[in-house]
Amino acid sequence: MSREHLGYSRCNSVGSINTPSTSNHNTDEEDDSDISKLSPLSYKDRRREAHTQAEQKRRDAIRKGYDTLQELVPTCQQTDLSGYKLSKATVLQKSIDYIQYLQQQKKKQEEERNSLRKEVLALKIMQQNYEQIVNAQQSQPNHRDRRVSDEVKFSVFQAIMDQLFLTFSNISANNFTELSAGVFSWVEQYCKPQTLVETVVKVIHNHHRRVTAPDQP
């Protein structure tokens, strides 16, 4: 075999070897291009999308919170003078005002409850004192013969108070100065022990006369 033939064969051999290699390289680049087109979002894109979704959720939560406030707060269940929906600032201010109102109502109710507790305690003390008086009267001999009905007691008490109020009604109440001066004068004049005794005796005498009058001929 001659040298020209060997060279020709080697050239053909090299050519035959290099041609498939070039073809394979071009195929890999095309595959990489196709993969980049089909690949998922980049890291920055994913972060941007996550941030957008989180921001949307936050806005939805805020919007839902304001809607809930408007449903719960009575003063927010209306539109403003212009007929538009209340602004967020207005909703917040009305909610604050309503909460402060509820706090004041709670404080007032607590004060009323404490006052009622004191009244209940006072009534219990009065009940105990009255029971002691009743027990003391029942322990005395012949207490049934000397027992006075509650109706008579209240009738006498009412008559005594009526006599006192008749004198008290003359006190001027135009202002606090006149009222204060009139009360002190009234106490000095009509609430002395001797004066009260006379008033009570007079009331009892009149009551006794009304009770015994039907029995007299």
C-alpha positions as CSV (number, residue, x, y, z in Angstrom):
1,M,0.0,0.0,0.0
2,S,1.4,3.4,-1.0
3,R,1.9,6.5,1.3
4,E,-0.8,8.4,-0.6
5,H,-3.2,5.7,0.1
6,L,-2.3,5.6,3.8
7,G,-2.7,9.4,4.0
8,Y,-6.0,9.3,2.3
9,S,-7.2,6.6,4.6
10,R,-6.0,8.4,7.7
11,C,-7.7,11.6,6.6
12,N,-10.9,9.8,5.9
13,S,-10.5,8.1,9.3
14,V,-10.0,11.4,11.1
15,G,-12.9,12.9,9.2
16,S,-15.1,10.0,10.0
17,I,-14.2,10.3,13.7
18,N,-14.6,14.2,14.1
19,T,-17.9,14.4,12.3
20,P,-20.0,12.5,14.9
21,S,-18.3,14.5,17.7
22,T,-19.4,17.8,16.3
23,S,-22.9,16.6,15.8
24,N,-23.0,15.4,19.5
25,H,-21.9,18.8,20.8
26,N,-24.6,20.7,18.9
27,T,-27.2,18.3,20.2
28,D,-26.1,19.0,23.9
29,E,-26.4,22.8,23.5
30,E,-29.9,22.4,22.1
31,D,-30.9,20.1,25.0
32,D,-29.6,22.7,27.5
33,S,-31.6,25.4,25.9
34,D,-34.7,23.3,26.0
35,I,-34.1,22.5,29.7
36,S,-33.6,26.1,30.6
37,K,-36.9,26.9,29.0
38,L,-38.7,24.2,31.0
39,S,-36.9,24.7,34.3
40,P,-38.8,26.2,37.4
41,L,-38.5,29.9,38.5
42,S,-35.3,31.2,39.6
43,Y,-34.5,31.8,43.4
44,K,-35.2,35.6,43.1
45,D,-38.5,34.9,41.3
46,R,-39.6,32.4,43.9
47,R,-38.8,34.9,46.7
48,R,-40.6,37.6,44.9
49,E,-43.7,35.4,44.4
50,A,-43.6,34.3,48.1
51,H,-43.4,37.9,49.3
52,T,-46.3,38.9,47.0
53,Q,-48.4,36.0,48.4
54,A,-47.6,36.9,52.0
55,E,-48.4,40.6,51.4
56,Q,-51.7,39.6,49.9
57,K,-52.5,37.5,52.9
58,R,-51.6,40.3,55.2
59,R,-53.9,42.7,53.4
60,D,-56.7,40.2,53.4
61,A,-56.3,39.7,57.1
62,I,-56.4,43.5,57.7
63,R,-59.5,43.9,55.5
64,K,-61.2,41.0,57.3
65,G,-60.4,42.6,60.7
66,Y,-61.9,45.9,59.7
67,D,-65.0,44.2,58.4
68,T,-65.3,42.3,61.7
69,L,-65.0,45.6,63.7
70,Q,-67.7,47.2,61.6
71,E,-70.0,44.2,62.3
72,L,-69.3,44.2,66.1
73,V,-69.3,48.0,66.9
74,P,-72.8,49.4,66.7
75,T,-71.6,52.9,65.8
76,C,-69.7,51.5,62.8
77,Q,-72.7,49.9,61.2
78,Q,-73.5,52.9,59.1
79,T,-72.0,55.1,56.4
80,D,-70.6,58.5,56.8
81,L,-72.5,61.7,55.8
82,S,-71.3,61.5,52.2
83,G,-72.8,58.0,51.8
84,Y,-69.5,56.3,51.3
85,K,-68.2,53.4,53.4
86,L,-66.4,54.4,56.6
87,S,-62.7,54.8,56.3
88,K,-60.3,52.7,58.3
89,A,-59.3,55.6,60.5
90,T,-62.9,56.3,61.3
91,V,-63.6,52.6,62.1
92,L,-60.6,52.6,64.4
93,Q,-61.7,55.8,66.2
94,K,-65.3,54.6,66.6
95,S,-64.1,51.3,67.9
96,I,-61.9,53.0,70.5
97,D,-64.8,55.3,71.6
98,Y,-67.1,52.3,71.9
99,I,-64.5,50.3,74.0
100,Q,-64.1,53.3,76.3
101,Y,-67.9,53.5,76.6
102,L,-68.0,49.9,77.6
103,Q,-65.3,50.4,80.2
104,Q,-67.3,53.3,81.7
105,Q,-70.4,51.1,81.8
106,K,-68.5,48.3,83.4
107,K,-67.2,50.7,86.1
108,K,-70.6,52.1,86.7
109,Q,-72.1,48.6,87.1
110,E,-69.3,47.6,89.5
111,E,-70.1,50.7,91.6
112,E,-73.9,49.9,91.6
113,R,-73.1,46.3,92.5
114,N,-70.9,47.4,95.4
115,S,-73.7,49.8,96.5
116,L,-76.3,47.0,96.4
117,R,-74.0,44.8,98.4
118,K,-73.8,47.4,101.1
119,E,-77.6,47.8,101.1
120,V,-78.0,44.0,101.4
121,L,-75.5,44.0,104.3
122,A,-77.4,46.8,106.0
123,L,-80.7,45.0,105.5
124,K,-79.3,41.9,107.1
125,I,-78.1,43.9,110.1
126,M,-81.6,45.4,110.4
127,Q,-83.1,42.0,110.1
128,Q,-80.9,40.6,112.9
129,N,-81.7,43.6,115.1
130,Y,-85.4,43.2,114.5
131,E,-85.2,39.4,115.2
132,Q,-83.5,40.2,118.5
133,I,-86.3,42.6,119.4
134,V,-89.0,40.1,118.5
135,N,-87.2,37.3,120.5
136,A,-86.8,39.6,123.5
137,Q,-90.6,40.5,123.4
138,Q,-91.6,36.8,123.0
139,S,-89.5,35.8,126.0
140,Q,-91.5,38.2,128.2
141,P,-94.6,36.9,130.1
142,N,-97.9,37.8,128.6
143,H,-96.3,39.1,125.5
144,R,-99.3,38.1,123.4
145,D,-101.5,40.5,125.3
146,R,-99.1,43.4,124.8
147,R,-98.1,42.6,121.2
148,V,-98.8,45.3,118.7
149,S,-99.4,44.4,115.1
150,D,-97.0,45.6,112.4
151,E,-99.9,47.5,110.8
152,V,-100.3,49.6,113.9
153,K,-96.6,50.2,114.1
154,F,-96.3,51.5,110.6
155,S,-99.5,53.6,111.0
156,V,-98.0,55.4,114.0
157,F,-94.7,55.8,112.3
158,Q,-96.3,57.3,109.3
159,A,-98.3,59.7,111.4
160,I,-95.1,60.9,113.2
161,M,-93.3,61.4,109.9
162,D,-96.2,63.3,108.5
163,Q,-96.2,65.7,111.4
164,L,-92.4,66.3,110.9
165,F,-92.8,66.8,107.2
166,L,-95.5,69.3,107.7
167,T,-93.0,71.5,109.5
168,F,-90.2,70.7,107.1
169,S,-92.2,71.7,104.1
170,N,-91.8,75.4,105.1
171,I,-88.1,75.3,104.5
172,S,-86.9,77.2,101.4
173,A,-85.0,75.2,98.8
174,N,-84.2,77.9,96.3
175,N,-80.5,77.3,96.7
176,F,-78.1,75.4,98.9
177,T,-77.4,78.3,101.3
178,E,-81.1,78.7,102.1
179,L,-81.7,75.0,102.3
180,S,-78.7,74.5,104.7
181,A,-79.8,77.4,106.9
182,G,-83.4,76.1,106.9
183,V,-82.4,72.5,107.8
184,F,-80.3,73.6,110.8
185,S,-83.1,75.9,112.0
186,W,-85.7,73.1,111.6
187,V,-83.5,70.6,113.6
188,E,-83.1,73.1,116.4
189,Q,-86.8,73.9,116.6
190,Y,-88.6,70.6,115.9
191,C,-86.1,67.9,116.6
192,K,-85.4,68.6,120.3
193,P,-86.1,65.6,122.5
194,Q,-89.0,67.4,124.3
195,T,-90.6,68.5,121.1
196,L,-90.3,65.0,119.6
197,V,-91.8,63.5,122.7
198,E,-94.8,65.8,122.4
199,T,-95.2,65.0,118.8
200,V,-95.1,61.2,119.4
201,V,-97.5,61.5,122.4
202,K,-99.9,63.6,120.3
203,V,-99.8,61.0,117.4
204,I,-100.4,58.1,119.8
205,H,-103.3,59.9,121.5
206,N,-105.0,60.6,118.2
207,H,-104.4,57.0,117.1
208,H,-105.9,55.7,120.4
209,R,-108.9,57.9,120.0
210,R,-109.6,56.7,116.5
211,V,-109.3,53.1,117.6
212,T,-111.5,53.4,120.7
213,A,-114.1,55.8,119.1
214,P,-116.2,53.1,117.5
215,D,-116.6,51.3,120.9
216,Q,-118.0,54.4,122.5
217,P,-121.7,55.0,122.5
